[in-house]
Each structure stands twice: as structure tokens, then as C-alpha cells.
């Protein structure tokens, strides 16, 4: 079982129109709505790859209830919600189909009280039964819980679960202090943490080493359409996806995390886990809906993957 933790989920709505004209009323003929948030995306990808997962989002209000309903009924994923009084945010993306331009509009995240923060830990402990891998994804909605990942990662370790951290900002830096098994930054997130520009691949490998120096066993530096740099125990390589027709890359990093989580769950060879992860990310980018690829699509990409040792 793979558990995903999403402190800052959303009702993720996309409105499709021909062209946006500011100040002019516009009618949409189509929209989509999914339970957003990076961890929810990971759970959707894990399920698409045929493995068991449950999602733990921090939710509140009618919008939070909608997120839980979509996770359970739309995605078919078990949900273990953490309830707070403050409502869950909505993110509305306007997609202009004629020029394929996206304009996302983000609402603020939920406020979390000290009492609610304590309840997060209690609910998390209860959810760990039968869990082998825990993924902590995204930012926190309230600075009041910026130490959340640093607090939860040791609880997961004590329960015997492997941990993956995919975040940025203060909560990411603080979470790394708890030494998760794997960290998955992208260029911008790694640069923010290490404090120097990542302009060349040599810079990127230097950043990978900086993560190892913080006690991170497995470092996966996501490079978008270029795949990822992967490093563990002296083994370092560049996992490269095949060329694809990209439709929507949002959520591809989460699909990548899902692949590595399965690798940890099943004690896969590191290169095999990387192939699965990068192929899942590429498959995700080949359609608009996040995490709605199929295992067959991923399998078709696996033979086309390239592993280039450092």
C-alpha cells in the first residue's frame, strides 16, 4: 500500500473556451473537474499503474467534501481525509483552445489551527497500518504548519515505511531535516534550496550531491521533458524519455514520483524503477487529464527509454 499526503489539495477545474477577451462575458461548452493537489495526482497515477494506494488530503468545507467525493467516486481511491474548519481552495484554469494558452487562478489555501495541526499527526498515525511507502507532496496551506513534513516523516519511519518528499519552500527544507528516503526536486526547487544557479548539467549534479550531503539516500532531480538525474549509493545516471507529442505536462512529476514509489514498494532495481517512473511521466503528458494514462501506454514507452550512466 502506498499512502499519499496532500496538505494543500484543491478542487481543480478547467474551463475550455476558444479565446479569452478581458471584460467580455464568455461561455464555455466544456469543463473538467478533478481532485487536485500533488499527492492526489500521485495516487491517481499509482492506481493507473495497477497498485494499491490511499490518499490523505487536508480538507475543509463544501469544497473539501467535493475533493473527498471525487477521490473516492471519480478516481476510485480510498480516502483518509484530515478535516479542518477552513474551506479547501479551488483552482480554476482557463484554457484557450485556439492558442492552447492556460491561465490558472489560485485561491488561498486553508487556515490550520494549532489544535487541527495536532489532529493531523493523530490521523496520520492511524492511517499507517499496512503502508509500506508514504509520499509527502506539495506545499502546506498555512505557515503555521511549515514543520509538518519534519514531524510526520519520523512517524512514518518508526512505522517501517519508506518516505518520499516532493515539495519546495520552507516546508521542503525543514522536511529534509527528517531525512526522507527520497527527495524529488525540479530545477527551480533544487536551486532554491542549494542557493546556486543550475545553469549546466554539472551544476545539477553538484546540486544532487548537496542533497546527499543533507542525508538523502535517493535523489531524483526532475528535468521535465529531459527526464531526470537519478543518484543513489554511488550509482548515478540520466533517465531519458522518448520524444512524445506533449498535450499537458501538469502532473508528470507526480506520475514520476508514483513510479519511484512503486519501485520502493517492490524493491525494484533502480534503473528499472527509473524507467517506469519516467515512462509514467511521459504517458501523463500525452493527454490533458492528469493521471488518466493507462498501464498499457506506459508499457509501450518502456522499451524506448534510455539510461545514460554518468
For each residue, the residues with C-beta under 8 A, 3 or more apart:
1: 52 53 54 130 131 132 133
2: 42 43 46 51 52 53 54 131 132 133 134 135 258 261 262 265
3: 53 54 55 56 80 127 128 131 133 134 135 161
4: 39 40 42 43 46 53 54 55 56 134 135 137
5: 39 56 124 134 135 136 137 152
6: 9 37 38 39 40 55 56 57 58 137 138
7: 57 58 138 139 140 141 145 148
8: 37 58 89 109 110 138 139 140 141
9: 6 35 36 37 39 40 57 58 59 64 67 88
10: 35 36 37 63 67 88 89 90 91 107
11: 33 35 36 63 66 67 70 88 89 90 91
12: 33 34 35 36 37 90 91 93 290
13: 31 32 33 90 91 92 93
14: 31 32 33 92 93 94 95 288
15: 28 31 92 93 94 95
16: 28 29 30 31 32 95 97
17: 20 26 27 28 94 95 96 97
18: 96 97 98
19: 96 98 99
20: 17 26 94 96 101 103
21: 24 26
22:
23:
24: 21
25:
26: 17 20 21
27: 17
28: 15 16 17 31
29: 16
30: 16
31: 13 14 15 16 28
32: 13 14 16 288 289
33: 11 12 13 14 70
34: 12 40 44 70 74 75 289 290
35: 9 10 11 12 40 55 57 67 68 70 71 74 75
36: 9 10 11 12 40 41 67 91 290
37: 6 8 9 10 12 40 41 57 67 137 138
38: 6 41 42 137 138 166 253 254
39: 4 5 6 9 42 43 55 56 57 135 136 137 138 254
40: 4 6 9 34 35 36 37 43 44 55 57 67 71 75
41: 36 37 38 44 45 137 251 254 255 290 291
42: 2 4 38 39 45 46 53 135 137 254 255 257 258 261
43: 2 4 39 40 46 47 53 54 55 71 75 77 258
44: 34 40 41 47 48 75 77 290 291 292
45: 41 42 48 49 251 254 255 257 258 259 280 284 291 293
46: 2 4 42 43 49 51 52 53 258 261 262
47: 43 44 50 51 53 75 76 77
48: 44 45 280 291 292 293 294 295
49: 45 46 258 259 262 276 280 295 298
50: 47 295
51: 2 46 47 262 265
52: 1 2 46
53: 1 2 3 4 42 43 46 47 77 78
54: 1 2 3 4 43 77 78 79 80 127 131
55: 3 4 6 35 39 40 43 71 77 78 79 80
56: 3 4 5 6 39 79 80 81 82 123 124 127
57: 6 7 9 35 37 39 40 64 67 68 71 79 81 82 88
58: 6 7 8 9 81 82 84 110 112 120 141
59: 9 63 64 65 67 68 81 82 83 84 88 110
60: 63 64 83 84 85 86 87 88 110
61: 64 65 85 86 87 88
62: 65 66 87
63: 10 11 59 60 66 67 87 88 89 90
64: 9 57 59 60 61 67 68 81 83 84 87 88 110
65: 59 61 62 68 69
66: 11 62 63 69 70 88
67: 9 10 11 35 36 37 40 57 59 63 64 70 71 88
68: 35 57 59 64 65 71 72 79 81
69: 65 66 72 73 74
70: 11 33 34 35 66 67 73 74 75
71: 35 40 43 55 57 67 68 74 75 77 79
72: 68 69 75 76 77 78 79
73: 69 70 76
74: 34 35 69 70 71
75: 34 35 40 43 44 47 70 71 72
76: 47 72 73
77: 43 44 47 53 54 55 71 72
78: 53 54 55 72
79: 54 55 56 57 68 71 72
80: 3 54 55 56 123 127
81: 56 57 58 59 64 68
82: 56 57 58 59 119 120 123 124
83: 59 60 64
84: 58 59 60 64 110 111 112 113 116
85: 60 61 111 113 116
86: 60 61 110 111 112
87: 60 61 62 63 64 110
88: 9 10 11 57 59 60 61 63 64 66 67 109 110
89: 8 10 11 63 106 107 108 109 110 141
90: 10 11 12 13 63 107
91: 10 11 12 13 36 104 105 106 107
92: 13 14 15 104 105
93: 12 13 14 15 102 103 104 105
94: 14 15 17 20 102 103 104 105
95: 14 15 16 17 100 101 102 103
96: 17 18 19 20 99 100 101 102 103
97: 16 17 18 100
98: 18 19
99: 19 96
100: 95 96 97
101: 20 95 96
102: 93 94 95 96
103: 20 93 94 95 96
104: 91 92 93 94
105: 91 92 93 94
106: 89 91
107: 10 89 90 91
108: 89 141
109: 8 88 89 139 140 141 142
110: 8 58 59 60 64 84 86 87 88 89 141 142
111: 84 85 86 141 142 144
112: 58 84 86 116 117 120 140 141 142 144 145
113: 84 85 116 117 144
114: 117 118 144
115: 118 119
116: 84 85 112 113 119 120
117: 112 113 114 120 121 144 145 148
118: 114 115 121 122
119: 82 115 116 122 123
120: 58 82 112 116 117 123 124 145 148 152
121: 117 118 124 125 151 152 155
122: 118 119 125 126
123: 56 80 82 119 120 126 127
124: 5 56 82 120 121 127 128 152 155 156
125: 121 122 128 155 159
126: 122 123 129
127: 3 54 56 80 123 124 131
128: 3 124 125 131 134 155 156 159 161
129: 126
130: 1
131: 1 2 3 54 127 128 134 156 159 161
132: 1 2 160 161 162 264 265
133: 1 2 3 161 162 163 164 261 264 265
134: 2 3 4 5 128 131 152 156 161 162 163 164
135: 2 3 4 5 39 42 163 164 166 257 261
136: 5 39 149 152 153 163 164 165 166 167 175 180
137: 4 5 6 37 38 39 41 42 166 167 254 257
138: 6 7 8 37 38 39 166 167
139: 7 8 109 167 168 169 171
140: 7 8 109 112 143 145 146 148 171
141: 7 8 58 89 108 109 110 111 112 145
142: 109 110 111 112 145
143: 140 146 170
144: 111 112 113 114 117
145: 7 112 117 120 140 141 142 148 171
146: 140 143 169 170 171 174
147: 150 151 171 174
148: 7 117 120 140 145 151 152 171 175
149: 136 152 153 165 167 171 172 174 175 178 180
150: 147 153 174 175 177 178
151: 121 147 148 154 155 178
152: 5 120 121 124 134 136 148 149 155 156
153: 136 149 150 156 157 163 165 175 178 179 180
154: 151 157 158 178
155: 121 124 125 128 151 152 158 159
156: 124 128 131 134 152 153 159 161 163
157: 153 154 160 161 163 178
158: 154 155
159: 125 128 131 155 156
160: 132 157
161: 3 128 131 132 133 134 156 157
162: 132 133 134 181 182 264 265
163: 133 134 135 136 153 156 157 180 181 182
164: 133 134 135 136 180 181 182 183 184 257 260 261 264
165: 136 149 153 172 175 176 180 182 183 184
166: 38 135 136 137 138 183 184 185 253 254 257
167: 136 137 138 139 149 171 172 175 189
168: 139 171 172 185 188 189 192 193
169: 139 146 172 173 192
170: 143 146 173 174
171: 139 140 145 146 147 148 149 167 168 174 175
172: 149 165 167 168 169 175 176 185 189 193
173: 169 170 176 177 193
174: 146 147 149 150 170 171 177
175: 136 148 149 150 153 165 167 171 172 178 180
176: 165 172 173 179 180 183 193 211 214 215 216
177: 150 173 174 214
178: 149 150 151 153 154 157 175
179: 153 176 214 215 216
180: 136 149 153 163 164 165 175 176 183 216
181: 162 163 164 216 217 218 264
182: 162 163 164 165 216 217 218 219 220 260 264
183: 164 165 166 176 180 211 216 218 219 220
184: 164 165 166 220 221 222 253 256 257 260
185: 166 168 172 189 190 193 207 211 221 222
186: 189 190 221 222 223 224 253
187: 190 191 198 204 221 222 223 224
188: 168 191 192
189: 167 168 172 185 186 192 193
190: 185 186 187 193 194 198 204 207 211 221
191: 187 188 194 195 196 197 198 207
192: 168 169 188 189
193: 168 172 173 176 185 189 190 207 210 211
194: 190 191 198 206 207 210 211
195: 191
196: 191 203 206 207
197: 191 203
198: 187 190 191 194 203 204 207
199: 203
200: 203 204
201: 204 205 229
202: 205 206
203: 196 197 198 199 200 206 207
204: 187 190 198 200 201 207 208 221 223 229
205: 201 202 208 209 229 231 236 310
206: 194 196 202 203 209 210
207: 185 190 191 193 194 196 198 203 204 210 211 221
208: 204 205 211 212 219 221 229 231 236
209: 205 206 212 213 231
210: 193 194 206 207 213 214
211: 176 183 185 190 193 194 207 208 214 216 219
212: 208 209 215 216 217 219 231
213: 209 210
214: 176 177 179 210 211
215: 176 179 212
216: 176 179 180 181 182 183 211 212 219
217: 181 182 212 232 233
218: 181 182 183 230 231 232 260 270
219: 182 183 208 211 212 216 229 230 231 232
220: 182 183 184 228 229 230 231 256 260 274 277
221: 184 185 186 187 190 204 207 208 228 229 230 231
222: 184 185 186 187 228 253 256
223: 186 187 204 226 227 228 229
224: 186 187 249 252
225: 241 246 249 285
226: 223 238 240
227: 223 238 239 240 241 278
228: 220 221 222 223 238 239 256 274 277 278
229: 201 204 205 208 219 220 221 223 236 237 238
230: 218 219 220 221 235 236 237 238 239 270 274
231: 205 208 209 212 218 219 220 221 235 236
232: 217 218 219 235 270
233: 217
234:
235: 230 231 232 270
236: 205 208 229 230 231 309 310
237: 229 230 271 274 307 308 309 310
238: 226 227 228 229 230 307 308 309 310
239: 227 228 230 271 274 275 277 278 305 306 307
240: 226 227 278 305 306 307 308
241: 225 227 244 278 279 281 282 301 304 305
242: 282 301 304 305 306
243:
244: 241 282 285 286 301
245: 286
246: 225 249 285 286
247: 285 286 287 288
248: 251 285 287 288 289 290
249: 224 225 246 252 284 285
250: 290
251: 41 45 248 254 255 284 290 291
252: 224 249 255 256 281 282 284 285
253: 38 166 184 186 222 256 257 281
254: 38 39 41 42 45 137 166 251 257 258 284 290 291
255: 41 42 45 251 252 258 259 277 280 281 283 284 291 293
256: 184 220 222 228 252 253 259 260 277 278 280 281
257: 42 45 135 137 164 166 184 253 254 260 261 277
258: 2 42 43 45 46 49 254 255 261 262 277 280
259: 45 49 255 256 262 263 273 274 276 277 278 279 280 281
260: 164 182 184 218 220 256 257 263 264 273 274 277
261: 2 42 46 133 135 164 257 258 264 265
262: 2 46 49 51 258 259 265 266 268 273 276
263: 259 260 266 267 268 270 272 273 274 276 277
264: 132 133 162 164 181 182 260 261 267 268 273
265: 2 51 132 133 162 261 262
266: 262 263
267: 263 264
268: 262 263 264 272 273 276
269: 272 273
270: 218 230 232 235 263 273 274
271: 237 239 274 275 307
272: 263 268 269 275 276
273: 259 260 262 263 264 268 269 270 276 277
274: 220 228 230 237 239 259 260 263 270 271 277 278 307
275: 239 271 272 278 279 302 305 307
276: 49 259 262 263 268 272 273 279 280 298 302
277: 220 228 239 255 256 257 258 259 260 263 273 274 280 281
278: 227 228 239 240 241 256 259 274 275 281 282 305
279: 241 259 275 276 282 283 298 299 301 302 305
280: 45 48 49 255 256 258 259 276 277 283 284 293 298
281: 241 252 253 255 256 259 277 278 284 285
282: 241 242 244 252 278 279 285 286 301
283: 255 279 280 286 293 294 297 298 301
284: 45 249 251 252 254 255 280 281 287 290 291 293
285: 225 244 246 247 248 249 252 281 282
286: 244 245 246 247 282 283 293 297
287: 247 248 284 292 293
288: 14 32 247 248
289: 32 34 248 292
290: 12 34 36 41 44 248 250 251 254 284
291: 41 44 45 48 251 254 255 284
292: 44 48 287 289
293: 45 48 255 280 283 284 286 287 297 298
294: 48 283 297 298
295: 48 49 50 298 299
296: 299 300
297: 283 286 293 294 300 301
298: 49 276 279 280 283 293 294 295 301 302
299: 279 295 296 302
300: 296 297 303 304
301: 241 242 244 279 282 283 297 298 304 305
302: 275 276 279 298 299 305
303: 300
304: 241 242 300 301
305: 239 240 241 242 275 278 279 301 302
306: 239 240 242
307: 237 238 239 240 271 274 275
308: 237 238 240
309: 236 237 238
310: 205 236 237 238
